[in-house]
Amino acid sequence: MNPVLSPSLAFVILIIFGLIWVGFGYWLGRRNKSLSDYMLAGRNVGLALATATAMATWVTSNTTMTAPQLTYQLGVWGMVGYSLGAVGLILFSPLATRIKSLLPQGYTSGDFIRLRYGKLAWRIFLVISFCYAFGWLVSLGMAGGILVNALSGIDYRIGMSVILIVCVGYTLLGGLRAVIATDFIQTLIIVAGVAAVAWLVIDNVGIESLHSSVIERRPMLLNLLFPASIMFLFNNLLFGVGEIFHSNVWWSRAFAFGEGIGGKAYLIAGFMWLPIPIVAGFIALAAPALGLTVPAADMVGPLVAGEIMGATGGILVFVVIFSALASSLDSLLAATADLLTQDIYRGHINPSATDAQCQIAGKWVILGLGAFTWLLCFPRITTLASLLYFTGAFVASAIWPIVFGLYFRRTSALGASLGMIAGSCLGLLAYFTIGFYVAALVSCAVSLLTIVTVSALRNEDFDFQLLENSRH
């Protein structure tokens, strides 16, 4: 199938958007006067920007490209199951309020684990966090290359490299302040663009034609009793909750949002995000009606849009997915750099580091993360969904240590450590022996059983005043 955009036009779009975002990041970065400004946007982000950044960060390339892939592979439950990722945002709403209350001067999720459970659990948690962060970073980088290649024919590696350079550039210059500000603009682009693509698919293909083609060529996509799809439904729910509950992407925002803002922002963002994967996934159902040959399932979304709308549709999809990529990649770069700077550099390498030293180290870490991600993305070894759900075994194991640790005094530090280890190991075993759609499910169940059992046997009693005393 011929690309819908010429390589020259695709390069022009990349250059224009790249210059806009990098320039905007530089302009915003001039307002950063301290480490708190750079890492947490001054800790006073308002409701509108807070809601937009939470929603835009969660509308990733994995939403705009993996939702169509999963619909193409698993049918109706694929897109509905992916939409349950909204539950993670909604459930994090009360946690964000609790986090801000317990650690008003905190920087990372690692701060909480260290203070609540001690160094062993802290280090286990950091391993889990970095496994997830690198998996997500690589999936975002891959998605950039896949997008550019599917729509313009430009080599995967070139597209991936350009998008990484742009996102590293403005994140490096502006810190979280630039990330949040660009997220607001990107949210508007994403919502309007996804809605427009879905409407044009309906208008050009028609619901009846789409339905009859799926029934004739891929009837399993409409089978509501498809076993793998049902398992995926529950697995994705837990995966999404685990992603948000443990990741410093969301904790850093809880620290950055103004007083009383976090709970409202995450609740609103969750409900606004809910229909996005359904709308994006719906596009894939048009592939049979269009008679498309899909070389890789994660290319189905851009291919359908390009086939229906030609160059105009290609540009629209290009801009929407580029915005979705940037809104997540910048957030993940910033949050992972914070975790590496605060928990590894200051926590392990140089405990006496000043804020100024940490800010300089943080910038070098962002550059290093960008380079490391590029190296991992260079050989495209798997599909987006397979890579993403590999990390589910890790993140789901951290759900209960986070929740119980925030609310219950008698949660055992040893139970939290063993729960994360056992959940991750058995979740990975399930991933390789059963399928990607059960990894998070198994991990979450094992972690819950472990932490409850060990906590009951040890009967520890944590004093939350220890967290209060860490304010200064």
N, C-alpha and C positions, 0 to 999 in steps of 0.2 A: 504494500500500500504506500502511495506517495505521500510525503509530508505535506501538511496543509499550510505551513509557513516556510518561506525561503530562509536559508541560513542567515542571509544578510539582515532580514527583518528581525529575526530572533535576536541577533547580536545587538541591533539597535535598541530593542526593548530592554534587554539585559543592561546595556550601558546606561540608558536613561534612568531606569529604576535604581540601578546601583549608585549612580551619582547623586540622585535625590536622597536616598537613605543615608549614604555616607556623609553627605553635606549636612543633613538634618542632625545626624548623630554628633558631628563636630560642633554644630551651633548649640545643641543642648548640653554637650559636655562642658562648655565654658562655665556653666553654673555650678559645677561640682567643686566644692571647696574642702570636702573631708571624705574620709573612708565611708562614712554613713551615707553621704550624698551619692558617692560613686556606686556603692553596692546596694543601697536600699532607697535611693531617690529621696533622701531626707526624712524618711519615715512619716510622711504626711500626705500620701497620695489620696485624692478625693474619690467619691463614689463612681463618677462617670468613667474616669480613667481606670479605676480599679476593676470595674466590671468589664470594660473593654479588653484590658490586658489578660484577665482570667479567661475570657471567652476566646480571644484570638490565639492565645498560647495553646489552648486545647483543640482549636480547629487547625490541626497540623496537616502536613502532607499525608499523614496516615489517615486523616479523616477524608480529605478530598480525593485521594488516590486509592487508599486501602479499602475504604468503604465500598467503592465500586468493585474492587477485586473480590472482596468477600461476598458481595451480592452475586457476582458472576460465578463464584465457586459454591456458595452455600445457599443461595436463594434469598427468599424474603427474610428468613431469620438472620441472615448475614447482616443486612442493613439495620434491622430492628435491634439485633444484639449489639451492634456497634454503637447504636444510639444510647444504650444503657451506660455508656461512659459518662453521661450527664449525671448519673447517680453519684459518682465520685465527687464531682464539684458540689452537688447539693449537700451531701453528707459532710463534706469538709467545712461547710459553713459554720456550724457550732464549734468545730475544732479550731478554726482560724481565730475565733473570739477567745477561746480558751488559751491558745498559744500566745496571743498578744498580751493576755492578762498575766500569764505565768512568767513569760520571758520578754518583757517590753523592750529590753536592750539586746535581745538575741540577734544573731546573724544567720545561723544555719540550723537545719534539722539536726545536724550532728551535735550542736550545743545541747539540745534537749536530751538526746540519747546518752551523752557523756555524763551530764549532771544527774539524770534519772537512774541510769543503770550501771554506770562505771565504764572503765576503759575496755574491758573485754567485749561487751555488747556494742560499745561505740565503734570499735575496729571491725567487728563483724558487719555492722550496719554500713560502715563506709565502703566495705567491699561490695555489698549489695547495691548501694547507691551508685558506685562507679560502674558496675556491670550494666546496670540499667541505663545510666547516662550515656555511656559509650554506645550501647545498642541503639538508643534513640537518636543520638547524634549521627551515627552511621546511616540509619534508616532515612533521616532527613536529607543527608548528603546524597544518598542513592536516589531519593525521590527527585531531587533537583536535576540530576543527570538524566534520569528516565523521562522526566517531563520535557526537557529540551530535545532529547533524541526523538521522542514519540511525535512531537509537533513540528520539528524542523529538520530532523535528520542529522543535526550536529552531533558529533561524537559524544557519547555518554560522559567521558572523562572531562571533556572541555566544559560542558554545561555544569557538571558537578563542581568543578574547580571555580568557575566564575561566581556561582551562587555562594559558595563557602567564603570566598574572598570578600564579597560584599557584606555578608552578615558579620564576619569577624571584624571588618573595618569599622562599621558604625557602632558595634557593641564595644569595641576597644576604645573608641573615642568618647562615647557618651555614657557608658555604664548602664545601670538599670533605668535611669531617667530617660535615656534615648530609647531603650527597649519598650518601656511603657508608652511613651508618646507615639512611637511608630505603630505599636499595636493598636492604638485607637483608630488610626487611619486605615490600617490593614483590616480591622473588623468591618468597617463600612464597605470596603471593596469586596471582602469575602462574602458577606451576607447578600449584597446586591448581585454579585456575579453568580453565585451558586443558584439563587432563585431564577435568574435570567436563563441560565443553561437548562435547568429542568423544564421551565416553561417552553423553551424552544424545542426541546425533545418531544414534549407532548404535542406541540403544535405541528411539528413536521412528521412525526411517526404516527401519532394517534394511539389512544389507550387500547382500542379494539385490535388494531394491527399488532401492537406490542404484545398483548396478551395471547393472541392466537399463535404468533411466532414462537413465543416461549413454550406454550403448550405442545407445539409440534416438534420443536427442535431440542429444547432443554426442559422437559416437564418437571424434573426434580427440583428446579428452582422455586416452584410454587408449592412444593410438598411441605406442609406444615408439620409433618411427622418424620422428617428427615433426621435420623438420630444424631449425626455429626453436628447438624445445625442447632439442635436443641442443647447439646452439650456446650457448643460455642456460646450460646445465649448466656448461660450461667457463668461460664469461664470468663467471658469478656466483662461481665458485671464486676466480678471480683478483681480481675486484672486492672480495670479502670480505677477501682477504689484503691488498690494497692499502689498504682502509679502515683496517684495524687497524694495519698496519705503519707508516703515516705519521702517523696521527692523534694529536694531543696528548691526546685522551681516554685512550688506552691508555698512552702514555708517562708521563703524570702519575701514573697508578696504579703503574707500575713504580717511579717515584721515591717514591711514598707508601707502598708496601708495605714491611714490615719485612725485615730481612736474611734471604735464603733463602726468602722467601715467594712472590715473583712467579712464578717458574717453576712451582711447584706449583699456585698459584691459577689461572693461565691454562689449564693442562692439565686440571684438574678441571672448570673452567667450560666448556671446549670440549666435553667429552664430555656434560656435563649439558645443554648447550644444543642439541646435535645433534637430538634428537627433537622439539623444540618446533615448528619450522616444518612438519614433516610432519604433526603432530597438528593444527596450526592450518590448514594448507592442505587437509587432508582434509575439513574442514567444508564447503568450497565445492562439493565433488562432490555434496552433497545438494540443491543449488539446482534441477537439472532435475527431481528426484523430487518436489520441493515445488511445481513449476510457478511459481517466482518470476520476476517481472519485475525485472531488476537494472538500475537506471538508470545506474549507473557501476560498473565492475568492482571498484573499491577499496571498495565498500560491501557486497560479497557476504557477507563474514564476519559482520558484525553483523546483516544481514538474515536470514540462515539461522538464526542462534541465536535471534533474536527471534521468527521464525515458529514454531519448534519449541517454545520454552519460554515464550512470552508474556512477561508483565511480569517474572516471576522470572528467566527467561533474559536478558532485557534488562538487568536490574540486574547479573547476574553478568558479562555481557560488558562492560557499562559499567565496572564496577570493575576487571576484568582489564586492559582496554585503557587505562584511565586510569592504572593502576599502571605498565604498560609504557611509556606516554608519559612519565610523570613520571620514571621511572628512567633514561631516555635523555636527555630534554630538560634535566634538571638537570645531568647529567654533561657534556653538550655545552656548556651555558652556562658552567660552571665552567672546563672545559678551554680553550675558545675565549677566554674572558676572560683566563686565564693567558697564552695565547699573545700576545694583543693587548697585555697589560700588560708582560710581560717582553721580548718581541721587537720591539714597535713603540714603546710608551711609553718603556721603559728602554733599549731597543736603538737607537732612532733619534731620539726626541724629547728625552728627558731622561736621558742616560747616567749622570748623577751622582745620580739619584733614590735616596732611602733606602728601606729596606724598608717603613717606615711610609707614605711617600708612595705606594709601589706598591700597598699594601693599600687605601688610599683610592681610588686610580685604578682598581683592580680592581673595586671596588664600582660605580663610575660606569660602567665598561665593561659590567658585567652588565646594568645598567639600559638602557644604550644598545643592547645586543644584543637585549634583549627588545623594545624599541620598534621596532628595525629589522626584526626578524623579523615582528612584527605587521603592519608596512607591506607586507612582501613577501607575507605570507599573505592579506592582505585580499581581493585579487581571485584567486579560485581558477582558475588558468589551465591546469592540467594534472592528470594523475593522479599518485598517489604513486609508482608504479613508474617512470614516464617521468622524473619529476624526479630520483628517486634515482639511476637508472642514467645520467643525463646526467653526473653527477660521476665515474662510473667511468673515463672517459677521463683525468681528472686523477690520481686516486689510484693507478691501476695503474702510471703512469709513475714513481712514487716507490718501488716495491717494491725494485728492484735497487740504486738508490743507498743505500737503508737497509741492505739485507742485506750488500752488498759493502763498504759503508763501515764496518760494525761488525766485520767479520771479516778483510778483506783490505787489506794495507798499500798495494798497488799500484793501487788503484782511483783513477782520475783525477778531480780536481775538475771539470775541463772536461767530461769524459765524463759525470759525474753531471748537470751543468747541461744539456748538450745532450740527454741521455737524457730528462730531465723535459720539456724543451720539445718535442722531436720526438714523444715518446710522447703527450703531451697533444694536440698539434695533429692528428696522424694518427688518434688515437682519436676525437676530435670529428668528424673527417671521416667516419669509419666509422659513427659514431652517426647522422649525418644522411643518409648515402647508402645505408647497408645496414640498420641497425636498432640499437635500444638494446642488443640481446643480444650485440653483438660489440665494443662500444666499449672495454671493459677488456681484452679479448683482444688487440686490435690494439695498444693503448697499451703493454701489458706487453711484447709481442714487439719492438716498435720500440725501446723503452727499453733492453731487454736487448742488442739488436744494437748500438745506439749506444754504450752505456757500455763494452761489451767491446772494441769496435773502437778507440775513442779511448784507452782505458786501455792497450791493447797497443801503440799507436803512441807514446804519451807516456812510458811507463815511469816513472811517479812512484813515490815511496816515502814514505809517511806514517809519522810516528813517533807511535804511540799514547800515548807518554809525555806528549804535549801535552794529551791528555784527562785523564790522571792528574794533571797539574799544575794542572788547573782545579778541583780539589776544594775549594779554599778561596778 
